[in-house]
Amino acid sequence: MTSIDVAIPNYNYGRYLRACIESVLRQDVRALRVLIIDNASTDDSCEVAQQLVAEDSRVALIRHPSNLGHHASFNEAIDWAASDAFMILCADDLLTEGSLARALSVLQHEPAVTFAFGELAPGQPAPGTGRSGTAEANWQFMPATELLEHCCRSGLFLVRSCSAVVRTEAQKRAGHYCTALDQSDDFELIMRLTLQGGLVARTRLPQLFMRDHEGERSAVVRRERRLQILAYEAAFEWFFSHEGAAHPQAQRLASLAARGLLGRAYWSGLSHLCRGDLRNAAGLFGYVAARSWSATMLPPFDYLPNRRIATGQDDIVSGAIRRLLPARWV
């Protein structure tokens, strides 16, 4: 497997576009196509894109005469994909050095792997940071069905679609992004990809650098954590009432997802409370109370090992306790 198509939907991210494209073109991949899909930007995006097309034959541009919404761009990208592998990269993000080559390598050497993903590193890379992409990936393999169960038990989106390199044939079978979901459409699509079976590959190295700015589409759910929980709840509900309904353990997994979101909301609420973020704490505890009043009285301790297993990180209650105690006590 040596070829990959990278689609970059864009709307008014002209200030980020060149750095994003160049982070893709620097990848050590022999057969690479890049498609910029501009959704009627009103800034200098098209001028920047046209310069990039003129400079490198691997880059192409589609410009929408009117704003069709982000789903139209994402789904047009899926229809365009024709290489061995495929990924969608947001125009305000950047790939780490070597990330595509190592993902393609694992797809080539492990035919059972449906998609490969890594971690996200927030912000712009500092000088030399991108070199982490050349480090040993230490891929971890798990059945796709196991990844789905981890997502349900933890209530967490363990894969960002923008960090996943997917076999194009699997992406075509899974289909388009769900237009009924706004903030969690990528989560629902990843869950559909797990229905393709096989394995998924995960590395703890960062696949890309994700910029943190107020203009990004997910900024609203970063500020309002309750909205993020509700977005994930919507993704689970849609998935288990549509394609996921055919899963032989759909009812059990849907129940685990509801419990996972409850636990996530509770402990995240406690963490925000300890940091003095009363607005987010109130919203998260309100979510918990609306779905299980008893959980506000009896903390869902069963959630903590599920989160630790899914993420490979220490549980969040210890961090909350550290914030409650005086510094000299910890």
C-alpha positions in Angstrom: 0.0 0.0 0.0 1.8 3.1 -1.2 -0.9 5.6 -2.3 -3.1 7.9 -0.3 -5.6 10.7 -0.9 -5.8 13.5 1.5 -8.8 15.8 1.3 -8.7 19.2 3.0 -12.1 21.0 3.4 -11.7 24.7 3.9 -13.8 27.7 4.8 -12.1 31.0 5.5 -8.9 29.4 6.8 -6.7 31.0 4.3 -4.3 32.1 7.0 -3.7 28.4 7.9 -4.1 26.7 4.6 -0.5 26.9 3.3 1.0 25.5 6.4 -1.5 22.7 6.4 -0.9 21.7 2.8 2.9 21.9 3.2 2.7 19.6 6.2 1.1 17.0 3.9 3.4 17.6 0.9 6.5 17.1 3.1 5.4 13.5 4.0 7.6 10.7 2.7 4.9 9.1 0.5 5.5 8.3 -3.2 1.9 8.4 -4.4 0.0 11.3 -2.9 -2.9 13.3 -4.0 -4.2 16.4 -2.1 -7.6 17.9 -2.8 -8.6 21.3 -1.3 -12.4 21.7 -1.2 -13.2 25.3 -0.7 -16.7 26.0 0.6 -17.1 29.5 -0.9 -14.6 31.2 1.3 -14.7 35.0 1.5 -11.1 35.5 2.6 -7.9 34.8 0.6 -8.3 31.0 0.7 -8.8 30.6 -3.0 -5.7 32.7 -3.8 -3.6 30.7 -1.5 -5.0 27.4 -2.8 -4.4 28.4 -6.4 -0.8 29.3 -5.6 -0.4 25.8 -4.1 -1.9 24.1 -7.1 0.5 26.0 -9.4 3.5 25.1 -7.2 2.8 21.3 -6.9 1.0 19.0 -9.4 -0.2 16.8 -6.5 -2.5 19.5 -5.3 -6.0 20.1 -6.8 -8.7 22.5 -6.0 -12.5 22.4 -6.0 -14.3 25.6 -5.3 -18.0 25.7 -4.4 -19.8 28.8 -5.7 -21.9 28.9 -2.6 -21.5 27.6 1.0 -23.0 24.1 1.0 -22.0 23.3 4.6 -19.2 21.1 5.9 -21.0 17.8 5.3 -21.1 18.4 1.6 -17.3 18.9 1.5 -16.7 15.8 3.7 -18.9 13.6 1.6 -17.6 15.0 -1.7 -14.1 14.0 -0.4 -15.2 10.4 0.2 -16.7 10.2 -3.3 -13.4 11.6 -4.8 -11.1 9.1 -2.9 -9.6 6.5 -5.2 -6.2 5.6 -3.7 -5.3 2.8 -1.4 -5.9 4.9 1.7 -7.8 8.1 2.6 -7.9 10.8 5.2 -9.7 14.1 5.8 -7.5 16.8 7.3 -8.9 20.0 8.6 -7.4 23.1 7.0 -6.4 24.6 10.3 -4.4 21.5 11.4 -1.0 20.1 10.5 0.4 16.6 10.1 3.5 15.5 12.1 6.5 14.5 10.1 6.4 10.9 9.0 2.8 10.3 10.2 1.4 9.3 6.8 4.4 7.0 6.0 4.1 5.1 9.2 0.3 4.8 9.0 0.6 3.5 5.4 3.3 1.1 6.5 1.1 -0.5 9.1 -1.8 -0.8 6.7 0.5 -2.4 4.1 2.0 -5.0 6.5 -1.2 -5.7 8.4 -3.9 -6.4 5.9 -6.5 -6.9 8.6 -6.2 -3.3 9.8 -9.1 -1.2 8.7 -7.7 2.1 9.9 -4.7 3.5 11.9 -4.8 6.4 14.2 -2.6 8.3 16.7 -2.8 11.1 19.2 -3.5 14.8 18.8 -1.1 17.4 19.9 -2.8 20.8 20.5 -1.4 24.0 19.0 1.3 24.7 16.4 4.4 22.5 16.5 7.4 24.1 18.0 10.7 23.9 16.0 11.7 20.3 15.7 8.5 19.0 17.3 7.3 17.5 14.0 10.3 15.2 14.1 8.4 13.0 16.6 6.7 11.5 13.5 10.0 9.7 12.7 10.1 7.9 16.1 9.2 4.3 16.5 5.4 4.1 16.4 4.9 1.0 18.7 1.5 0.2 17.1 -1.1 -1.4 19.3 -3.7 -3.6 17.6 -7.2 -4.4 18.7 -10.3 -5.8 17.1 -12.5 -3.0 15.8 -15.3 -4.3 17.9 -13.2 -3.9 21.0 -12.6 -0.2 20.1 -16.3 0.3 19.8 -16.8 -1.2 23.3 -14.1 1.0 24.8 -15.9 4.1 23.3 -19.2 3.0 24.8 -17.7 2.1 28.3 -15.8 5.4 28.5 -18.2 7.7 26.8 -15.2 9.1 24.9 -14.4 9.5 21.3 -11.1 7.7 21.2 -10.4 8.4 17.6 -10.6 11.8 15.9 -11.4 11.1 12.2 -8.9 13.8 11.3 -6.1 11.6 12.8 -7.3 8.4 11.1 -5.8 6.9 7.9 -8.5 4.6 6.5 -8.5 2.0 3.9 -10.4 3.6 1.1 -12.5 0.5 0.3 -13.6 0.4 4.0 -14.5 4.1 3.9 -16.6 3.6 0.8 -18.5 0.7 2.5 -19.0 2.7 5.6 -20.5 5.6 3.6 -20.9 9.3 4.1 -20.9 11.5 7.1 -24.3 11.7 8.8 -25.9 15.1 8.0 -28.2 14.8 11.0 -25.3 15.2 13.3 -23.3 18.4 13.6 -20.6 18.2 16.3 -20.3 14.4 16.5 -20.6 13.3 12.9 -17.0 12.1 12.9 -17.6 10.0 16.0 -20.6 8.3 14.4 -18.7 7.6 11.2 -15.8 6.0 13.2 -18.3 3.8 15.0 -19.7 2.7 11.6 -16.1 1.9 10.4 -15.7 -0.5 13.4 -18.6 -2.5 11.9 -16.3 -3.3 8.9 -14.6 -5.7 11.2 -10.9 -6.5 11.3 -8.4 -4.7 13.4 -7.6 -1.1 14.2 -4.0 0.2 14.9 -3.2 2.8 17.5 0.0 4.6 18.3 0.6 7.0 21.2 2.6 9.3 18.9 0.9 12.4 17.6 -0.5 12.1 14.1 -1.3 15.8 13.8 -1.2 19.1 15.5 -4.6 20.5 16.2 -4.9 24.2 16.5 -6.9 25.6 19.4 -8.7 28.8 18.4 -12.1 30.3 18.8 -12.8 30.1 15.0 -12.8 26.3 14.9 -16.0 24.4 14.5 -15.8 22.6 17.8 -15.0 25.7 19.9 -18.6 25.9 21.2 -18.4 22.4 22.7 -15.0 23.0 24.2 -16.5 25.9 26.1 -19.7 24.2 27.1 -18.8 20.6 28.2 -22.4 19.7 28.7 -22.9 20.4 24.9 -20.1 18.0 24.2 -21.7 15.2 26.2 -25.0 15.9 24.5 -23.3 15.7 21.1 -21.8 12.3 21.9 -25.1 11.2 23.3 -26.7 12.1 19.9 -24.0 10.1 18.0 -24.6 7.0 20.1 -28.4 7.3 19.8 -28.2 7.7 16.0 -25.7 4.9 15.6 -27.6 2.4 17.6 -30.9 3.2 16.0 -29.4 2.9 12.4 -26.4 0.9 11.2 -25.4 0.0 14.8 -28.8 -1.7 15.4 -27.5 -4.6 13.4 -24.7 -5.3 15.8 -25.4 -8.5 17.7 -24.8 -6.8 21.0 -26.4 -3.5 20.2 -28.7 -3.3 23.2 -25.8 -4.1 25.6 -23.5 -1.6 24.0 -26.1 1.1 24.0 -26.7 0.6 27.7 -22.9 0.8 28.3 -22.8 4.0 26.3 -25.5 5.6 28.4 -23.7 4.6 31.6 -20.3 5.7 30.2 -21.6 9.2 29.4 -23.1 9.4 32.8 -19.8 8.5 34.5 -17.9 10.9 32.2 -20.2 13.8 32.9 -20.0 13.2 36.7 -16.2 13.0 37.0 -15.7 15.8 34.5 -18.2 17.9 36.5 -16.2 17.2 39.7 -13.0 18.1 38.0 -14.4 21.4 36.7 -15.8 22.1 40.2 -12.3 21.6 41.7 -10.9 24.1 39.2 -13.5 26.6 40.1 -15.4 26.4 36.8 -18.8 26.5 38.3 -20.7 27.0 35.0 -19.4 23.8 33.4 -19.7 21.9 36.7 -23.3 22.9 37.0 -24.1 21.9 33.4 -22.4 18.5 33.7 -24.1 17.7 37.1 -27.4 18.8 35.6 -26.9 16.3 32.8 -26.3 13.6 35.4 -29.3 14.5 37.5 -31.6 14.6 34.5 -30.7 11.0 33.6 -30.0 9.4 37.0 -30.7 11.3 40.2 -29.2 8.4 42.2 -25.8 9.0 40.4 -25.6 12.4 42.0 -25.7 10.8 45.5 -23.6 7.7 44.7 -20.6 8.5 42.5 -20.2 6.1 39.5 -16.9 4.7 40.6 -17.3 1.9 38.0 -16.6 4.4 35.3 -13.0 5.1 36.4 -11.3 1.8 35.4 -13.2 1.8 32.1 -11.8 5.2 31.3 -8.3 4.1 32.3 -8.4 1.0 30.2 -9.8 2.9 27.2 -7.3 5.8 27.3 -4.3 4.3 28.9 -4.2 7.2 31.3 -4.6 7.6 35.1 -8.2 8.2 36.2 -9.4 11.8 36.6 -10.5 11.5 40.3 -6.9 11.6 41.5 -6.5 14.9 39.7 -9.7 16.2 41.3 -8.6 15.2 44.8 -5.2 16.9 44.3 -7.0 20.2 43.5 -9.1 19.9 46.6 -6.1 19.4 49.0 -3.6 22.0 50.0 -0.4 21.7 48.0 1.7 20.7 51.0 -0.6 17.6 51.4 0.1 16.1 48.0 
